[in-house]
Amino acid sequence: MSDRQSDSQSDKRDGPRRSGIVTVIVFTALRIGLFLGVWLLLQIITPLRGLWALVVAIVLSGVISAFALNRQRSAMGEVVGRFFGGINDRIDAASRAEDDSDDQGQDQSGAERDTVGNDESAGGDESGDEPGSDGTRGNHA
C-alpha cells in the first residue's frame, strides 16, 4: 500500500472526528463572541458595570443565541450525541463480552465444583484436623 492510500484512509477515519471538533469549536467561539459583543455593548450604552453587566450580558446573549445560533447548536448536538453514543456502544460491547466470559466461566466452574464436591464427600473428614461439633480438634476415640 502506498503512502497516499494510507494517508487518505487515515483522513477518512479522522474526517468525522475533525469535523466534529471543528463544529464544537465554531459554536463555542460564536457563543463567546456573542457574549463579549453584548457585554461590550452594555458597557458602551448603559451605566451597568461589574457583576450586573455580566449577568445581563449572559442572559441577553443566551436569548439571542437561542435564535441566532440554532443551526450551529443543532450541529453540535449531533456531534455530541454521536460521541456519547459511541461511548455507550463501547460500554455495551464490553458488558456483553464480560457477560459472555462470565457465562463461560460459570459453566466451567460449575463442572469443577461438581468434581470437587464429589472428592470432598468421598474423602470425608479423614485428617482429623477439622473442628468437631463440640469445637475440639482431632479424632476422639
C-alpha positions as CSV (number, residue, x, y, z in Angstrom):
1,M,0.0,0.0,0.0
2,S,1.4,3.4,-0.9
3,D,1.7,6.4,1.4
4,R,-1.0,8.2,-0.5
5,Q,-3.5,5.4,0.1
6,S,-2.7,5.2,3.8
7,D,-3.0,8.9,4.2
8,S,-6.4,9.0,2.5
9,Q,-7.6,6.1,4.7
10,S,-6.4,7.9,7.9
11,D,-8.2,11.1,6.6
12,K,-11.4,9.1,6.1
13,R,-11.2,7.8,9.7
14,D,-10.2,11.2,11.2
15,G,-12.6,13.2,9.0
16,P,-15.8,12.9,11.1
17,R,-13.8,13.4,14.2
18,R,-12.1,16.6,12.9
19,S,-15.4,17.8,11.6
20,G,-17.0,17.3,15.0
21,I,-14.2,19.1,16.8
22,V,-14.5,22.0,14.3
23,T,-18.2,22.2,14.9
24,V,-17.8,22.3,18.6
25,I,-15.1,24.9,18.4
26,V,-17.1,27.1,16.0
27,F,-20.2,27.0,18.1
28,T,-18.2,27.8,21.3
29,A,-16.3,30.7,19.6
30,L,-19.6,32.1,18.3
31,R,-21.2,31.8,21.7
32,I,-18.2,33.5,23.4
33,G,-18.1,36.2,20.7
34,L,-21.8,36.9,21.1
35,F,-21.4,37.2,24.9
36,L,-18.4,39.6,24.6
37,G,-20.3,41.7,22.0
38,V,-23.3,42.0,24.2
39,W,-21.1,42.8,27.2
40,L,-19.2,45.4,25.3
41,L,-22.4,47.0,24.0
42,L,-23.7,47.1,27.6
43,Q,-20.5,48.8,28.7
44,I,-20.8,51.4,26.0
45,I,-24.5,52.3,26.1
46,T,-25.6,51.6,29.7
47,P,-24.4,52.5,33.1
48,L,-24.3,48.8,34.1
49,R,-20.9,47.7,35.4
50,G,-19.4,44.8,37.2
51,L,-21.4,41.7,38.1
52,W,-24.7,43.2,36.9
53,A,-23.3,43.8,33.5
54,L,-22.0,40.2,33.4
55,V,-25.4,38.8,34.4
56,V,-27.3,40.9,31.9
57,A,-24.8,40.0,29.2
58,I,-25.2,36.3,29.9
59,V,-29.0,36.4,29.9
60,L,-29.2,38.6,26.7
61,S,-26.5,36.6,24.8
62,G,-28.3,33.4,25.8
63,V,-31.6,34.6,24.4
64,I,-30.0,35.9,21.2
65,S,-28.1,32.7,20.7
66,A,-31.2,30.6,21.1
67,F,-32.4,32.1,17.8
68,A,-29.2,33.2,16.0
69,L,-27.1,30.1,16.6
70,N,-29.9,27.4,16.3
71,R,-28.3,25.7,13.3
72,Q,-24.8,25.6,14.9
73,R,-26.3,24.3,18.2
74,S,-28.2,21.5,16.3
75,A,-25.0,20.5,14.5
76,M,-23.0,20.5,17.8
77,G,-25.8,18.4,19.4
78,E,-25.5,15.8,16.7
79,V,-21.7,15.7,17.2
80,V,-22.0,15.4,21.0
81,G,-24.7,12.7,20.6
82,R,-22.5,10.7,18.2
83,F,-19.6,11.0,20.6
84,F,-21.6,9.8,23.7
85,G,-23.4,7.2,21.6
86,G,-20.0,5.7,20.6
87,I,-19.0,5.6,24.3
88,N,-22.3,3.9,25.1
89,D,-21.8,1.4,22.3
90,R,-18.3,0.5,23.6
91,I,-19.6,0.1,27.2
92,D,-22.4,-2.2,25.9
93,A,-19.9,-4.3,23.9
94,A,-17.6,-4.6,26.9
95,S,-20.6,-5.6,29.1
96,R,-21.7,-8.2,26.6
97,A,-18.1,-9.6,26.3
98,E,-17.8,-9.7,30.1
99,D,-21.2,-11.4,30.5
100,D,-20.2,-13.9,27.8
101,S,-17.0,-14.7,29.6
102,D,-18.8,-14.9,32.9
103,D,-21.3,-17.4,31.5
104,Q,-18.4,-19.5,30.1
105,G,-16.6,-19.2,33.4
106,Q,-19.7,-20.3,35.3
107,D,-20.1,-23.3,33.1
108,Q,-16.5,-24.4,33.7
109,S,-16.5,-23.6,37.4
110,G,-19.8,-25.5,37.8
111,A,-18.3,-28.6,36.4
112,E,-15.2,-28.1,38.6
113,R,-17.5,-27.7,41.6
114,D,-19.2,-30.9,40.9
115,T,-15.9,-32.7,40.7
116,V,-14.6,-31.0,43.9
117,G,-17.8,-31.7,45.7
118,N,-17.6,-35.4,44.8
119,D,-14.0,-35.6,46.0
120,E,-14.8,-33.9,49.3
121,S,-17.7,-36.2,50.1
122,A,-15.7,-39.3,49.1
123,G,-12.7,-38.3,51.2
124,G,-14.7,-37.3,54.3
125,D,-13.0,-36.0,57.4
126,E,-10.0,-38.3,57.5
127,S,-7.4,-35.8,58.7
128,G,-8.9,-35.1,62.0
129,D,-7.8,-31.5,61.8
130,E,-11.3,-30.2,61.2
131,P,-13.1,-28.9,64.2
132,G,-15.8,-31.2,65.5
133,S,-19.3,-30.3,66.6
134,D,-18.0,-29.7,70.1
135,G,-15.4,-27.3,68.9
136,T,-12.4,-29.5,69.6
137,R,-9.9,-30.8,67.0
138,G,-8.8,-34.2,66.1
139,N,-10.3,-37.7,66.3
140,H,-11.8,-38.7,69.6
141,A,-11.9,-42.4,70.2
